[in-house]
């Protein structure tokens, strides 16, 4: 019998990213999410203004894989796409810088430098006015998170809060002007991105927002909704809503109505379809690089035993109502134990499955 050591098999500690093939985006769609992607594709093609859409799913439910596959489908349909992982940009001190940078970098794929020149200038002006003078935080503190303020409210704000000097009010007015100029430049740029005569929206996919620091997550959400709300700009956020609620509470207090607050930001929220436990097991084994049944159960026990072991795992996870993340962690540990067995001990693997359970 050939040992695992002889085969030099390896296991991935971190879940592997399921690749989205550009020619066939759903080639590895193990959780059957293509039908939902088709619905969302039709939706974004008909939206004529700005929008923020939440794709809600638990941690480990496959949101990242879904967004990667969907992004390839959108590209095939000629729809400009910008995608980035918010958690990977969490080190930044301000999400506005991240959003403008990611947008400009993403637009380079679809536009020339001359087309982006005005947007770059307005982006720089916006950052100078809102970041350097710290105006976004000033507005949040003064209005409880509402960034859109009309001139009448601005007057009342000046009368009610003597701590805000006339110079700060002037800076605030300049900030409002910077926002309007930026939105205008953004809308014009988006209108030039499509290669088609029909005006197409640009879809900005933001993943892992709920895993960011509470302040960063909420500020990014506020910036997306209020500062980037130009015609043709559609944000799609991959989130775990329950975790995002915790982020809002961490920022504004436990008594704050976080659910109602988030409703103000999302024009539409869709729930990622749940997968069967058997699908989750298959998806997780593949993402960990241990989907081949050979290193799991010895050939000497026959194909039925190998199949039954997967069924046993699925039934147990169903019985215990374990979430996706717990299933992933359990299977990762199982794979590590299998690969650590000494040569000649492969027959122990079925018993290790039972011991894991």
C-alpha positions in Angstrom: 0.0 0.0 0.0 1.4 3.4 -0.9 1.5 5.8 2.0 0.5 9.4 1.9 4.1 10.3 2.7 5.2 8.4 -0.4 2.6 10.2 -2.5 3.8 13.5 -1.1 0.2 14.7 -0.7 -0.3 18.1 0.9 -3.3 19.8 2.5 -4.2 23.5 2.4 -4.5 25.0 5.8 -6.4 27.9 4.4 -9.4 27.3 2.1 -8.5 27.5 -1.5 -10.1 30.1 -3.7 -12.3 28.4 -6.2 -11.3 29.9 -9.6 -13.9 31.5 -11.8 -13.1 30.7 -15.4 -13.6 33.7 -17.7 -15.0 31.5 -20.5 -17.2 29.4 -18.2 -17.6 31.3 -14.9 -19.7 28.6 -13.2 -17.6 25.6 -14.2 -16.9 25.0 -10.5 -20.2 26.2 -9.2 -20.6 23.4 -6.6 -23.3 25.2 -4.7 -25.6 25.9 -7.7 -25.7 29.7 -7.4 -25.8 30.4 -11.1 -29.6 31.0 -11.1 -29.3 33.7 -8.5 -26.5 35.3 -10.5 -28.7 35.4 -13.6 -31.4 37.2 -11.6 -28.9 39.8 -10.3 -27.4 40.3 -13.8 -30.8 41.1 -15.2 -31.4 43.4 -12.3 -28.3 45.5 -12.7 -28.8 45.8 -16.4 -32.2 47.5 -15.8 -31.1 49.9 -13.0 -30.8 53.4 -14.5 -29.6 55.3 -11.4 -27.4 54.5 -8.4 -28.0 51.6 -6.0 -26.5 49.7 -3.1 -27.3 46.0 -3.0 -26.5 43.6 -0.2 -25.8 40.0 -0.9 -26.3 38.5 2.6 -24.9 35.2 3.7 -23.2 33.6 6.7 -19.5 33.5 7.1 -18.2 30.6 5.0 -21.3 30.3 2.9 -19.5 31.0 -0.3 -20.1 34.7 -0.8 -16.5 35.3 -2.1 -16.7 32.5 -4.6 -20.1 33.6 -5.7 -19.0 37.2 -6.3 -15.9 36.1 -8.2 -18.0 33.9 -10.5 -20.6 36.6 -11.0 -18.0 39.2 -11.8 -16.8 37.0 -14.7 -20.4 36.7 -15.9 -20.9 40.4 -15.8 -17.7 40.9 -17.8 -18.9 38.5 -20.4 -22.1 40.5 -20.7 -20.0 43.7 -21.3 -20.7 45.2 -17.9 -17.8 47.1 -16.3 -16.8 45.5 -13.0 -14.6 46.7 -10.1 -14.1 44.2 -7.3 -12.0 44.4 -4.1 -11.9 42.8 -0.7 -12.7 45.4 2.0 -11.0 43.3 4.7 -7.7 43.4 2.9 -7.9 47.2 2.8 -8.8 47.5 6.5 -5.3 48.7 7.3 -6.2 52.1 5.7 -7.1 55.0 8.0 -10.0 56.1 5.8 -12.2 54.1 3.4 -12.7 57.1 1.1 -9.1 56.9 0.0 -9.6 53.2 -0.6 -12.8 53.6 -2.6 -11.4 56.3 -4.9 -8.2 54.4 -5.4 -9.9 51.1 -6.2 -12.4 52.8 -8.5 -9.7 54.6 -10.5 -7.6 51.5 -10.7 -10.5 49.4 -11.8 -11.6 52.0 -14.4 -8.2 51.8 -16.1 -9.3 48.5 -17.6 -12.1 50.1 -19.5 -11.0 53.7 -20.1 -8.1 55.8 -21.3 -6.0 58.0 -19.1 -7.4 61.1 -20.7 -11.0 60.0 -19.9 -10.0 59.5 -16.2 -8.1 62.8 -15.9 -11.1 64.8 -14.6 -12.2 62.1 -12.2 -8.7 61.9 -10.8 -8.6 65.6 -10.2 -12.0 65.7 -8.6 -11.1 62.6 -6.5 -8.0 64.4 -5.2 -10.0 67.5 -4.4 -12.7 65.5 -2.6 -10.1 63.7 -0.4 -8.4 67.0 0.4 -11.7 68.6 1.5 -13.2 65.6 3.4 -10.2 63.9 4.8 -7.7 66.6 5.6 -10.3 68.7 7.4 -11.9 65.6 8.9 -15.3 66.8 7.7 -17.0 63.3 7.3 -16.6 62.7 11.0 -17.7 66.2 11.9 -20.9 65.7 9.9 -21.6 62.4 11.5 -21.2 63.7 15.0 -23.4 66.7 14.2 -26.2 64.8 12.5 -26.2 61.2 13.9 -24.8 59.7 10.7 -26.8 61.6 8.1 -24.3 63.0 5.5 -26.8 64.7 3.3 -27.6 68.2 4.7 -29.5 71.0 3.0 -28.7 74.7 3.4 -31.4 75.3 5.9 -30.1 72.6 8.2 -26.6 74.0 7.7 -27.9 77.3 9.1 -29.5 75.7 12.1 -26.3 73.7 12.7 -24.4 77.0 12.8 -26.8 78.6 15.3 -27.1 75.6 17.5 -23.5 74.6 17.9 -21.3 77.6 18.8 -18.3 75.3 18.9 -18.3 75.1 15.2 -16.5 78.2 13.9 -17.3 80.1 10.8 -14.1 78.8 9.3 -15.3 75.2 9.8 -18.7 76.1 8.3 -16.8 77.5 5.2 -14.8 74.3 5.0 -18.0 72.3 5.2 -19.6 74.3 2.4 -16.5 73.6 0.3 -16.8 70.0 1.1 -20.4 69.9 -0.2 -19.2 71.5 -3.4 -16.4 69.0 -3.7 -18.9 66.1 -3.4 -21.1 67.6 -6.1 -18.2 68.0 -8.5 -16.9 64.5 -7.8 -20.4 63.0 -8.4 -20.7 64.8 -11.7 -17.2 63.7 -12.8 -18.0 60.1 -11.7 -21.3 60.0 -13.6 -19.6 61.4 -16.8 -16.8 58.8 -16.5 -19.2 55.9 -16.0 -21.1 57.0 -19.1 -17.9 56.7 -21.2 -16.9 53.2 -19.9 -19.3 51.1 -21.9 -18.3 50.0 -25.4 -21.9 49.6 -26.3 -24.2 52.4 -27.5 -26.5 51.5 -24.6 -25.4 53.1 -21.4 -24.4 50.4 -18.9 -23.8 50.7 -15.2 -20.6 49.9 -13.5 -20.9 47.3 -10.8 -18.6 47.7 -7.8 -18.3 44.4 -5.8 -17.1 44.8 -2.3 -16.5 41.6 -0.4 -15.9 40.9 3.4 -17.2 44.2 4.6 -18.6 42.6 7.8 -15.2 41.4 8.8 -13.7 44.9 8.9 -13.2 47.1 12.0 -16.6 48.6 12.9 -15.6 52.2 12.2 -14.0 51.3 8.9 -17.0 49.1 7.8 -19.6 51.8 8.5 -17.6 54.7 7.1 -17.1 52.7 3.9 -20.8 52.0 3.7 -21.7 55.6 4.3 -19.2 56.8 1.6 -20.5 54.3 -0.9 -24.1 55.4 -0.3 -23.7 59.2 0.0 -20.5 60.1 -1.8 -20.6 57.7 -4.7 -24.3 57.8 -5.4 -24.0 58.8 -9.1 -26.1 57.6 -11.9 -24.8 54.3 -13.2 -22.8 53.3 -10.1 -24.1 50.1 -8.4 -22.5 48.8 -5.3 -22.9 45.2 -4.4 -21.7 44.3 -0.9 -21.0 40.7 0.2 -22.0 40.8 3.9 -23.2 38.9 6.9 -25.9 41.2 8.0 -26.0 40.0 11.6 -22.3 40.8 11.9 -22.8 44.2 10.3 -25.5 45.0 12.8 -22.9 44.3 15.6 -20.5 46.7 13.8 -23.2 49.5 13.8 -23.9 48.8 17.5 -20.2 49.0 18.3 -20.1 52.4 16.7 -23.4 54.0 17.8 -24.2 52.0 20.9 -26.2 48.9 21.8 -29.5 50.7 22.0 -29.2 52.1 18.5 -31.7 50.7 16.0 -29.0 49.1 13.7 -31.4 47.2 11.5 -33.4 50.3 10.6 -30.2 52.2 10.1 -28.9 49.6 7.6 -32.2 49.7 5.7 -31.4 53.3 4.8 -28.3 52.2 3.0 -29.5 49.1 1.1 -31.8 49.6 -1.8 -32.1 45.9 -2.1 -30.9 43.0 0.0 -30.9 39.4 -1.3 -30.1 36.3 0.7 -27.6 33.9 -0.8 -29.4 30.6 -1.3 -28.6 28.0 1.4 -26.8 24.9 0.2 -27.3 21.4 1.4 -24.9 20.0 3.9 -23.7 17.5 1.4 -22.9 20.3 -1.0 -21.1 22.2 1.7 -19.0 19.1 2.5 -18.0 18.6 -1.1 -17.3 22.3 -1.6 -15.1 22.4 1.6 -13.2 19.3 0.8 -12.4 20.7 -2.6 -11.4 24.1 -1.3 -9.1 22.4 1.2 -7.5 20.3 -1.5 -8.6 17.0 0.0 -11.6 16.3 -2.3 -10.0 13.2 -3.8 -11.5 10.3 -1.8 -8.3 8.2 -2.1 -6.4 10.0 0.7 -9.4 9.9 2.9 -10.5 6.2 3.0 -8.3 3.3 1.9 -9.2 1.5 -1.4 -9.3 -1.8 0.5 -12.5 -0.8 2.1 -14.3 -0.3 -1.2 -16.2 2.6 -2.8 -19.3 2.1 -0.7 -17.3 2.8 2.5 -15.7 5.9 1.0 -19.1 7.2 0.0 -20.7 6.3 3.3 -18.0 8.3 5.2 -19.1 11.5 3.3 -22.7 10.7 4.1 -21.8 10.1 7.7 -20.2 13.5 7.9 -23.1 15.3 6.2 -25.6 13.6 8.5 -23.7 14.6 11.6 -23.3 18.2 10.5 -27.1 18.3 9.8 -27.9 16.8 13.1 -25.8 19.2 15.0 -27.0 22.2 12.9 -23.4 23.3 12.5 -22.8 26.5 10.6 -20.7 26.7 7.4 -17.6 27.9 9.3 -17.7 25.1 11.8 -18.1 22.5 9.1 -15.0 24.0 7.4 -13.0 23.9 10.6 -14.0 20.3 11.4 -13.0 19.1 7.9 -9.8 20.9 7.9 -8.8 19.3 11.2 -9.9 15.9 9.8 -7.7 16.4 6.8 -4.7 17.4 8.9 -5.1 14.3 11.1 -5.4 12.0 8.0 -2.2 13.4 6.6 -0.3 13.1 9.8 -0.8 9.3 10.1 2.3 7.2 10.0 2.6 4.9 6.9 0.6 1.7 7.4 -2.0 3.3 9.6 -4.4 4.3 6.8 -7.0 1.8 8.0 -7.5 4.0 11.0 -9.1 6.8 9.0 -12.7 5.6 9.2 -12.4 5.4 13.0 -10.9 8.9 13.1 -14.0 10.2 11.3 -16.1 8.7 14.1 -13.8 10.1 16.7 -14.0 13.6 15.2 -17.8 13.4 15.4 
